[in-house]
Amino acid sequence: MKRFWLAALAVVLVLLVAAGLFFFLPASLSPVEASAFQPTGAALVERGRYLATAGDCVACHTAPGGRPFAGGLAFKLPIGTIYSSNITPDRQAGIGGWSDAEFVRAMRHGVRSDGKDLYPAFPYTAYAKLSTDDILAIRAYLGSLAPVARPVAPNALTFPFNQRYLMRAWKLLFLSDTPIAPAQKQSALWKRGAYLVEALAHCGECHTPRNLMYGLKDGQKFAGATTQGWKAYNITSDPRAGIGNWSAEEIATYLRTGHAEGRGVANGPMGEAVELSLSHLTPADLQAIALYLKSVPARPAQNGELVETNPAALTASTAYAPPAGATPRGDLGMRIFEGSCASCHGWNGQGLQSGYAALRGMKTVNDPQGTNLVQIVLHGSHMATAQGQVGMPAFGAAYGDTEIAAVSNYVLRHFGAKRGTVTPAQVGEARRSGE
């Protein structure tokens, strides 16, 4: 079935190119100039550092074990693998030879300095809405970094997706550099939040599902999506599927620390975003993001992902024991949880060693598919916080696919009152994708 849809997508793209290639050429270079309000010197570089941090540039442009911003991180997609670019100021391997106008064009129109189109793994559809001042500030900061002369491996995409000019047709459908529409009745804080969420922090790139052509589904904005084996959850104002019943302070706390009591812990790519980006934002910007997210129209749950904050099994449990007779003692999942998990997580969802070990209210244990739960059990989770490193060890080497499927389904049942659908085959696929 996947091959059928990929083939259909290829045909559609080719037809679009045939119709649009001749009149949709790469965006031309236009002169760029900062406004009179733009700082200069060290102040400009510092502003760019903050903006680049808010945009989480380092996360995508740093390979495991590699130099920051030197690129090479692999994005494994159904059409092949894309490697992130080196954006240090090295003149050959990086962007040191780019002009300001070329940098602005790349951010707004997805076009490299040589005129070739960039793939939307780089979120220029969001960055297109950034102000020129902010783009030039980011450029100034990147230019202040130490050059890294490390070429990035070429992309490994299947035909016809390895033809960059296909992106010209894609942009006809999905790229708009129209600024965020002003909301006259909203406060300055709300407008700042809209700018951060929609443009700089590009939250929709992960939290909005995509169509067959990899464009964002605007009708399901922030309703949740799965990318590279991890699920970015619904962050709309729906009270159970999303974050509608979170307070603005809880949202801000979660973004700052990766944890909010009774709401859960950030893991995987979200944990990385908290560690490298969101935890470094000012309290005012975090409050702005929270305020804006609270106003996002509600979208319903997908696949039964309704958060149950007080399931019966937790009410009947103590920190050190589950309710008597709730699950047969011979249940494989329960035995594994008892032997390897209960000493940290406890049975009542509160966590024993740390608040970060609490499972009550977590979206991860309320997703019947167990997407992120399987990833965490297999590969572990680690995050640097103001209180030091927090995390969970990986159990992929200790347990087989059948055992991890069993403990995952038990956790979903006990902590989320969900009938888990995790299978050994799903665990095996997640195991292989993480290797």
N, C-alpha and C positions, 0 to 999 in steps of 0.2 A: 504494500500500500504506500509506503514512504517513497519508493522509487516512482510509483505512478504520479504522486503529487509533485515530486521534483521534476519529472519529465514535463508535466503540465505547466509548471512554473517556467521551465526553460522555453517552452513554446510561446507562452504569453510574453515573456521578456523579449524574445526575438521579434515578435510581431510589433511590440511597442517600439523597439529600436527602429524597425523598418519605417514606422510611421513618424517617429520623432527625431531620428538622428540628424536629419539634414537641417533642421531649424533649431535644434537645441545643442549649441556648442558649449564647451567649457566656459564658465563665467570669466569674463575679461577682468583685467586688473584695473581697479579704480584707485585713484589717489586716496590715501587715508591720512587723517590728521586728528590729533587729540584735541579735546576741548580746552577752554581756558581754565577749567576746574581740575584738570589732571595734574597731580603732583609731579615732581621731577626728582632725579637723583635717587638717593637711598629710600626716600619715602615712596617713590614709584615702584621700586623693586619690592619693598615690603608689602605694598598693596597687592602687587602681582602674586607674591607668595601666598597671601591669604586667599586670594581668588583661586589660585591653582589648587590650594588645599581644599577649598570648598567644592571645587570641581572634581576632586579625587583623581587628579591626573597621574599621580605616582602609582596608583594601584594597577592601572591598565598598561602603563608604559615601563613597567619593571618586571623582568623575568625572575622566576625563583632563583635566588642566589646571585642575581645580577646587580649591576649598578643602577641606582635610582634614575629613572627617566631615560635609560639607555635602550628601552624597548625589548622586543623579543618574546613577550608573553603570548602564548598560543591561545587562540580562540577556536575551539573545535566545534564546527557547525556541520549540519547535514550535507552541505555542499563542499566541505573540505576544511582546511585550517588557514586562518588569517593570523599573522604575527604583528603585534603592535610596533609602531615606529619608534626609532631613536629620536627623541626631541631635545637632546642636549645640544649645545652650540657648536658641536664639531661640524666643520664645513663640508666634509665628505659623507660621513655616516649619519649626521644629525641635520639640524635645521639652521646651522650657523651661517649658511650662505643665502638664506631666504631674506627677502625684503619684508618690511612691515606689511606692505600691501599683499604680498603672497601669503603671509601668515593669516591675515584677516580673511582672505579669500578661502583658505583651507578651513577656517573655523566656521565661516558662514555658508560656503558653497561646496565643501568637500572636494576641493581640487588642490593637488600638490603643486609645488613650485615649477615642476616640469610640464604642467598642464594636464596631467593624467588624473583621472577621477579616483577618489577615495571610497572605500567600502563603508557602509553605515555601521560597521562594528565600532567605528569612531563616531560618537554621537553628535555629528554636526547638525542634525535636524533640531537638536536642543540648543546647541551653542550658537546657531544662527540668530537666536533672539538676544544674544548678549550685546551690550553697548560697545561701541568702538573703543571707548576709554578702557573698559574692562579687558577687552581682548588685547589691547596694546600693553596694558599693565602686566598681563600674564606673559606676553612676549618679552617684556623687560626682565621679568623674574627668570624665565627660562634662559635668557641670554646671560644671566649672571652666574649660571651653574658652571661647574668644571666640564669641559668637553670630554666626551667618551667616544673614542674611535672604534666603535664596535658595530660592524654592519649587521643588519637584521636578516635572518633567513627569508628567502622569498616565500610568498604565499603558496600554498598547495591546494588549489581549488580545481574542481572538475569542470570540464567544458559544458556549457558555454560560460559558466560563472567566472572563469579566469579572464574573460574579456572585459576590461575595465569600462569600455565605452557603454556597456549595458547600463551602467549607473546613470547615464544621462537620461535615459527613459525613466528609470526608477525615480529620479529627482523630480521629473515632471509631475509625478503622482504624489510624492510624499515629502518634498522639501519646501518649506516656506520660511522666508526670513522676515516675515511680517512681525514687528515688535508685539509684545504681549499687550493686548488691548487694555487701555486704562479703565479701571473700575472707579468711577467718580464717587460712588457712595461708600467705598471701602476706605479703611484707615491706611496711613502710610505704612504701618507695621504689616498689614495684610498684603499690601502691594509688594513690599520687600519679600515676604514669604512666597508670593506668586513668582517673583523673579528667581528666587533661589530654587524653588521646587521645579518649575517648568524649564528653566534655562540652565543656570550654573550647575546645580546639583544633579540635573537631568534624571530625576527620580522615575519618570515615566519610561525610560529606556529599559529598566528592569521590571517595573511593577505593572506595565501595560502589556496585554497579550498582543501578538503580531499575527498578521494575516499570511496567506500563502506566499506573498511577495516580500515578506519581512518588513512590511510597513506596520506602524502601530495602529491598532483598532481604536479609533477615537471614541466609538460608542461604548467601549469597555475600559475607559481610562482609569488607571490605577486599580483595576479589578484583580490583579495578580497574574503572574506568568512564570513559566519555567524556562530557564536558560542554563545550558551546560550542566544539567543534572541537579540544579538547585532551584527551589521555588521562592520567588519574591512574592510575598503575600498581599492580599487585598488591603489597601491603605485608604479606602474611601470612608465616608462617614456612616456606612452601615454599622449598626451597633453590635452585631454578632459576627458577621463575615469580615468586617473591616475594623476600624479603630474609632467608630462613632461614640462608643461609651468610654473611651479613654479621655481623661482630662488633658488640657493643653500642657499642664505641668508634667503629667505622666509621659506624654509624647516627648517633651523636651528632655526629660530625665533619661528616657530610653536612648535618645539620639546622643546624649552627652556621655553616658556611662555604658550603654549596651545592655541595660537592665532596668526594668521597672517592676516593682513589687506587684505580684499577681497578674502580670502581663507577659512575662517571659524574658528571654535572653537573646541577644543578636548572635547568630552563628553564620558560618560560611561567608559568602560575599557581603552580607549585611554586617557581620562582625568586623570584616575588613574595612568596610566603609566607615563604621563607627571609629575604629582604631586610627585609621589614617586620615580621615577627613572630618566627620561630623563632630567628634569629641573636641576638635580644635576650633570650632566656631564660637563666636561670642554668644553670651546668654541672650542678647537681643535677637540675633539671627536665628537661634534655636526656637525662641518664642514665636518669631515670625513664621517659621516653617510650620510649627504646631498650629498656629492660628489659621494658616491657609489650608492645611490638610483637614482641619475640622470642618471646613466649608466645602470640601470636594463632594459632589453629588454621590449618593450611595449607589453601590453596585452589588447585586446579589452574590451569594456564595457560589463557588464552583465546586463540584464533586463533594458536596456535603461538608465543606470546611466551616462549619459553625462552631464557634468557641463555646465550650461548656466550662464555666469557671468553677462550678461546685458539683461535680458528679457524685453520685451516691457512694461509690467506692472510696472516695477521698474523705467524705463525711464520716464514714464508718471506720476509717483507718486511724491509727496513731502514727507518730513519726517512726516508730520502730516495728510496727506489725500491720499487716493488712487485715481486713475483716475476716473472722473465722468462717471457713467454708465457702468463701466467695469464688474461689478458684480451686480446682482439684490440686492437691499438693504435687501430683506427678506432672502437672502441666509444664512443658519444656520452657516456655517463655517465662513463666513465673520463677522457675528454678534458676534460670540464668540471671534474672533481675535480682533475685534474692542473694545470689552469690557474688555478683560483680557490680551491681548498681545501687542497691538499697543503702549501703553504708554512706554514700554521698547524697543521694537524692531523697532518701526516706520514702515512706509509703503514703504520707498524707499530702504530698505535693509542695511542702514548705521548704524542702532542702535542709540538710543537716550541717554540712561543712561551710556553706556560704549561701547567700541569697541567690547567687548565680546558678546554684544547683536546683533551685525551685522549679517544678514542672507545672504547677497549677496555673491555668490560664494561658499556657503557651500555645501559639498557633501550631507549633511543631508537633505537639501531641494531640492535636485536634484535626489533623489532616488524614482522612482515612487511607489515602495513598501512601502516607509515610515517607514522602519524598526526601525531605530534609532530615528526618529522623534516621533514615537508613544511612545517609551520608555522614551524619555525626557519629553514629555507632561505628561505622566502618573506619572513618578517617580521623575521628577526634575533632576537637575544636579548641582554639586558643585565641586569646585576645589580651592585649596590653591595656590596662586600665590605670586610673590614678592610684588605685590600691595595689597595683602590681599585676602580675600575670594571673589570669584565670583561665580555666579550660577543663577539658575532659580528654582522657587518653583514648587513643584509637584501639578498637577491639577487632579490627579486620583480620589480624594475624592470629588472634586467640580463638575465634569462632568461625565456623563455616557458614555458607549461605543459608542453609536451613535453620540453623540456630539463630542467626541474626534476624531472619524473617519472623521467627517465633517470638523473640523478645520484643521486637518492634510492634507486633500485633498485640502482645500483652500490654505494653506501655500505652498504646492507643486506647485499649479497652479500659484499663484501670484509671488512667489520668485524664482521658478525654471522653470517656463513655462512647467511643467510636468502634465500629466493627472494622478493624484494619483489613486491608486487602493486599498487604505486602506478601510477595511470593519469593521463593529462593531465586527464581530467574531474574526478578527485579534487582535483588541484592547483587547477583552476579554481574549484571550489566553495570550497576553503580560501582562495583569493585573494579571492573576493567576500565571504566572511564576515568577513574581516579589514579590509575597507574601511570 
